[in-house]
Amino acid sequence: MNREAKSQTHTTTPLVSVVILNHNGAAIVDMLRRSVDSILAQNAGPVELFIVDDNSTDGSDAQVQALCAEVDATFLSTRDGPHGISAARNVAIPHLRGEYVAFLDNDAIPQPGWLAALVRAMEADESLGEVASRVMFADKPDIVNSLGSVLNELFHGNGVGIHQMLEYVTIPDEIMYATGNGMLLRRSAIEQVGYFDDGYLYYGPDDADYGMRLWRAGWRIAPVPDAVVLHLHSFSKRQAGMPFWDGRNRIRMALKHQSWRELPRFVLRDVLHSAAPRQLWYYLRCWGSTLTHGRGLRALLAYRWKHRGEPAYAAMFRRFLMPPQRMLVTPDNRAYGRTHEPLTTLVPGEADEAYLYHGWYWQERWANWPMRWAMRSASLVCTLPAGPQTLQWRLLPRQGAEQTVLTLLVQRWSTDGYTTVDSQRLTLPGPPGIEPCSVTTTHDLPAGPYRLLLVADAARTENGFFPRQIGFGLAGLTRVEGS
């Protein structure tokens, strides 16, 4: 008998089925236990809990089975059938009794109120077939992992708001698809759309495919910012061979969801962007696997025939392929700025990663200056001594702007988080010249750890399939004592 967090007797609160997926999670089994404890403590009403092991080879299947017995959850496995994330979801579906179905990975911990927020959103709008959690990085819980996700024309995907500080993310009313880790599905939508596509091998874009199928079936998808999940981020995807599976599964999505007229253009553009000469054999392997594995081409043709006459990919999802919702390339700064190092002189590209916290692109050069472009908001962390001091900034305005206005927020760290103790306005004239602008700010602060947050008045989004959002640039920072 599956455990239910609360009795269903004399209540109209809908039953929710929660499914956690595990693959080779022995190293993070304690995190999985914390996730289970959090789910059983949710205040969303009756809950039935399932944990599905996807053919683990590290012994975590036995650990998960023991955990299920301990908390009276249901253990399921893909051991005797197809493997992969889609197969793991599909193993659970016939057993689910809930009106709503939530999915989590083994590297995520839902926060208090998570499930109730998701259910409220569904109950308030019957047109929603799926909703997305606000997933935050576990090691940087003020930085967004995703509020749902979006694909570009070449079926590369990224999380909505990923690697950005929550306060400066524009949260859309609708999203292209809910990221699989933390998504909630309406049972009637599952019954209409069907099972997940296990043709996406290993850990692939099953969530993107399902979201597109939901939209085509007439359902809407939206984010729920109040439903918070902390995520270790792609623990299972760190395994060998993942780049191949990512490329292979992306091609399968294109063959499945693009019209016959769109496909030739996709192939041409994808070859130009994805198949450099040294990678051509690797790229051809992705195509070969897509067309020959299992039912391969036959299954794709069967899907296309069943859905003939539906709008082309570009027409169906046009709003998500255009600003402001189109996919952005965002800088992955998760490994940066984990400690507050004493600030002396920061030169981009020269051991600066100890100071960078979020929002900074890769190191490059502007004329003779090493520099990094930043998104609209970006921050540094450091330790500052007590007393008066000067910060000498070398900054670049964004291209195409007559001037760039920045707000500098000096935020002091405590166990409760960062608190703003100083705010200054910085104006950078004109588009960037040969040299960066030199800007001086003065401060008189107690000693301690700080975050220096820079927020531009606006940002420029680049063109192309993989655009960046550019707010300003940093070419250096020096602290001068005793000013």
N, C-alpha and C positions, 0 to 999 in steps of 0.2 A: 504494500500500500504506500502510495506517494505521500510525503509530508505536505500539509497545507499550513501556511503560517497562521491563518485564522479560520475558524469554522465558517462554512457557507450557510449555516442555518439562519433563517430569518434575516437575510441581507440581500440587497439587490446589487451589491458591488460585484463586478464581473470577475470571474476566475482568470488569472494570468498565468500562462505557462512560461517559465524562464529556462532557457537552454544555454548551458555553458559548454564550449568546445575546448578540448584539450588535444594537443599534439606534442609529444616529447617535452612535457613541462615539468620534469622532475626537479629542475633547478629553481622553479618558482612555485612549487606546490604550496608553500606557506602563503603566497599571495592568493592562490586559488582558494585556500581555506578562508582567508579574510573576505574574499568575494562572496563565498557561500554564507558566511556569518552575516554580512551586510544584506544579502538578499532576504534571508530569513527574518531580519529585523525591519524590513521595509513596511511602511504603513499604507500599502496600496490595497489591502484586503486579501482575499484568498489567493495563494500562490502555490503552484506545483513546480518542483524543481527537477531538472534533468541535467546530467553531465554526460556528454558524448566523448569517448576517446577515439581519436582518429588514428588507429594503427600505430600507436606509440611503440618505440623500440628501446626506450631508456628506462623502462620499469615504472613510468608514471601511470600506466593503465591500472596496475595493481594498487597504486597509491590512491588513485581516483576512485576505484571501486570500493576500497576500504572507507574512504571519506563519505561516499554515498550511503553505505551501510550505517555509518555513525550518525548521520543527520537525517536518515530516512528519505533520501532522494533516490531517483531512478538512474541506474547506470546503463548506458548503451554503448555500443562499439561498432566500428566499421571493419573489424578484423576479418569477417567472412564475406565481405562484399567490396564494392568500389571504395576507393580512398579519396581523400581530399575534403576541402571545406564544404563544398556543395553536398557531397555524399554524406558528410557528418550531419549537416542540417536535415537532409532528407530522411536519415535514419530516425530522427526524432519526430518528424511531422505526424506519422500515423498514430503516435502515442499521445498526442497533445489534446487536452480537453478544453483548454482556455479559450475565451473569446478573443484574447489578445496573446501574441507570442513575442517574447523578447529574446534576443540573442546576445550573448557576451562571449568574448574570448577568455582564455585562461590567464591573461596578463592585464586584466582590468578589474577595478574595484568600484562598484557603484556607490555613490554617496547617499546620505539620508534624504528621503523624499524623491529619489530618482524615479522609481516605478510609478508612484502616484502622479508625478508631473506628466509622464508619458501617457498614462491612462486618461488623465484630465483632458489632454489635447485631443485624443481620439474621441472621447465622449462628447466633446464640444463641437466636433465637425465630422459628420458622417461621410464627407467626400474624401477624407484622408484614408489611404490604404496603408500608409507607412509613415513613421516619424523617426527622427534622428535625435540621439542624445547630444549634449554638449560634452565632448570628450576632451579632457585636458591632460597634459603630460604629467605623469606621476612625479618626475624629478623637477619639474618647473610648473607647479600647479596654477600659475597665473598666465601661462601660455597655452593657446588653443592647439589641440591636435586636429579636431574637426568639429564642424557643425553640419554634418552631411558632407557630400563630395560632389565633384563635377568632372566631366571629361572634356577634352578638346576634340578637334576634328580628326586627330590621329589616334584617339582612344587612349591617350595618356590621361591619368587622373590625378587629382590632388584634393586634399580636404579643404572645405570652405573655412577660411580664416586661419589655416594652419600656420604655425610658428609666429603668430601675431599675439600681442597683448590683448586680452579680452576687451578692455575698455575702448579700444580703437578699431574693433571689428564691426563692420556693417552686417547685421544679421538679416538675410533675405527672408521674405515671407514663404517662398517655396524653394526647394532644392532639387537637383537632378536625381539624386538617390541618397538614401540613408546609408552611412558607413555601417558595415555588418556588425562591428563591435559596438553594441549599444542600441541597435535598431529595434523598434517595436512594430509588428505587423498585425493588421486586422485579420482575424481568422477567415472571414468571408472573402477577403482579397486573396488569401492563399488558396482558398477553394476555387476561386475563379482563374487565377494565373497559373497555379500548379506548382510542381516541385522546382527546386533549384536545378540549374543545368550542371550535371556532373561531367560534362565535356570540358569544363574549365579544370584542368588538372592541377593537382597539388593545391597550393594556396593562391587562388586567382581571383579575378574580378567578379565573383559570383554576385556580390551586392550591387555592382553597377548594372550587370545584366538584368537582375531582378527589378531594380528601379525603373529601367527603361521599359520592361514588360508591364509594370504597374501603370506607368503613364499611358502606354498604348492601350491598356484595358480600361482607361477612363478614370483611374484613381489619381489623387494628388499626393504629394510628399512634402513634408515641412519639418523644420528643425524645432526642437523644444529646448530653449536655452536653460530652463530651470532644472532639467534632468541631467545631472552631472555624473560623469564617469572619469576616474583617474586611470590612465593607461600607461603601461610600461613601454608600449609602442613596438609592434611587429616583432615580438620575441620569436615567433615561429619562422618569420621570414629571414632570419639571420643565417639560415642554413644554406649549405652549398647547393648551387644549381638554380637558385631563385631567379637570377636575371633571365635565364633561358625560359623558365615557365612564365615569367611576366611578359616577355616578348611574344611567346607562343599564344598565350591567352588573349593578349591584346589583338592579335590578328584574327582570332576566332570571333571576337566581338564585332570587328569590322565586317567580316563575312556574314555574320548573323543579322546585323542591324542596318547595314547600308543598302540602298537600292542598287540595282544592277547598273544604273547610270552613274552612281557615285563611286562605285568600286574602282574603275580604272584610274580615276583621279586620286583616290586614296592610295593605291599602289604606287603611283608615280611619286607623290609627295612623301610617302612613307619611306620609299627607297632612298630618296634624297636626304631625308633627315635621320634615318635609322641604320642605313647600310653603307657605312664607309668601306672602302676596298678591303681593309683588313678584317672587317666584320661580315663580309658578304656571305661566306659559307655558314657562319653562325646564324645569320638572318634567314638563309634558305632552309636551314634545319627547322627553324620556327614554323615556316610555312609547311614543310613536309609533315611535321608532327600534327599540325592543325588538320590537315587534309586526310591523314591516314590512320591516326590513332583511333582505336575502337570503331565506332560507327562513323566517325570523322565527317567526311563530306556528305554522306547519306543523311545524317541527322541534321546537318545545316540546311540541306536542300528541303528536307521535310518541314523544318520550321519556316523557312522562307515561303514555301507553298501555302502553308496554313495561314500565314499572315500577309499574303499577297494583297495588294491594294491599299495597304496602310501607308501613311506619309513617310517620305524619305527621312533619314536620320537628321540631315541639316534642317529640314522644314519642321520636323517634330520637336526638335530641341534647340531651335534657333535662339531663344532667349538666354540659354545657358552657354551659348557660343559667342555671345556679344558682351561688351562691358555693360554694367559693372559685374556681371556674374561669371564671365568667362574665366577659365583656369589661369591662375597666376603661378609663376615660378617664385617660390618663397624661400628665403635662406634658412637652412637647417642649422640652427645654433645651439642644439640641445647639449652638446658637450662643452660649450663655452661658459665661462663665468660662473663656475660652480662654487668658487670661493671668492672672498673679497681680499684681493691683493693690494698692498700699499701702492698708491699711484705716484709715479714719478714722470716718466715720459712714455707716451704711447705712439708707436709708429706702425701704421697698417702693414700687416704681413710679417712683422718682426716680434714674435712672442706676444702678440696683442690678444690672442684668444682667451687669456686669463681674465681680461677686462670685458670683452664683448659678452652681452647677455642675450639680446634678441634683436632681430631686424637687420642684420648686416650681411650683405652679399660678399662674394669671394673677393680676395685682394686682386687689384689690377693697377694700372697706372693712368694718371692724367698728366700729360706732358712729362715732366721729369719727376712727378710726385707719386709715390706709392699711395694708394687710397682704397677705400671701400665705399660703394654706393650703399645707401640705406633705404628702407621702405619709409612710408610716411611717419611711422614711429619706430624708434630704435633706442636701445639703452646700453649703458656700460655699468659695471659694478666695480667697486674699489673700496679701500679703506683710506680715510683722510685723517690727518692729525688735527689736534685742537688748534684754534687760533685763526687769525686772518691769513688768507692766501689768495693767490690769483690762479685762475685756470686760463691758459692760452690755447685757444682752439684754432685749428686750420680746417675750414669748412668749404664745401663747394655747393653753390646753388644748383638746383636741378636745371637741366637743359630746357630751353624754350620759355623760361619764366623771366619776366622783367625784374622780379625780385623774389627771394624766398624768405619767408618769415618763419622762424623756429621759436618754439617755447621750450625753455630749459627748466625741467622740474628736478630739483635736488631732493631726493627721498632717503630718509634715514631708516635703516633696518632695525627691527626688533623682533621678538618672538611672535608678535601679532602681525608681522608683515612690514611693508614699507609705508612711511608717513611723509608727506611732502612738507619740507621745512623751508624751502626757498623756491622762488619762481622768477625767471627772467625772460625777457623777450629779445631775440636776436634777429637782426635783419641783414640778409646777404644780398648785395646789389647785383642785378643783371644776370644773364646767363653766365655759366662758368668761363673764366678767362684762362690764361696760361697758368697763372698761379692761383692757389686757393685764397679765400678771404681769411684774414687774420682777425679773430674776435677774442676779446678779453672779458672775462667775468670775474668778479670778486666775491668772496664769501668769508664769513666768520662763523665757524661751526664747531660744535664739540667733537672730540675724537670719536671715530666709530666707522662702521660699515655703511656705505651709501650706494644708491643707484642713481645714475645721471640719465634721466629720460629726456630725449629730444623728440619733439613732435612738430612736424611741418604743417603749414597752413593748408597745403594741398599736395597732391602727388601726381606724377606723370606715369601713365601706363604705356609700356612699349608695344610695338606692333609685333605680329608674327604668331606662330603657334605656341611659343613658350615665352610670353611677355613677363617682364619684371615690373614691379611698382617702385618708382624712384621718387623719393621725397627730397633727398639732399645727399651730400657726400662728406666723408670724414678723411682728412689727410694728415691729422696729427693732433695730439693733446699733450700739453706739458703743465705740470703743477709747479708754481713758484711760491715758496714759503715767505711769510713775513711781509706781505704786501701792505 
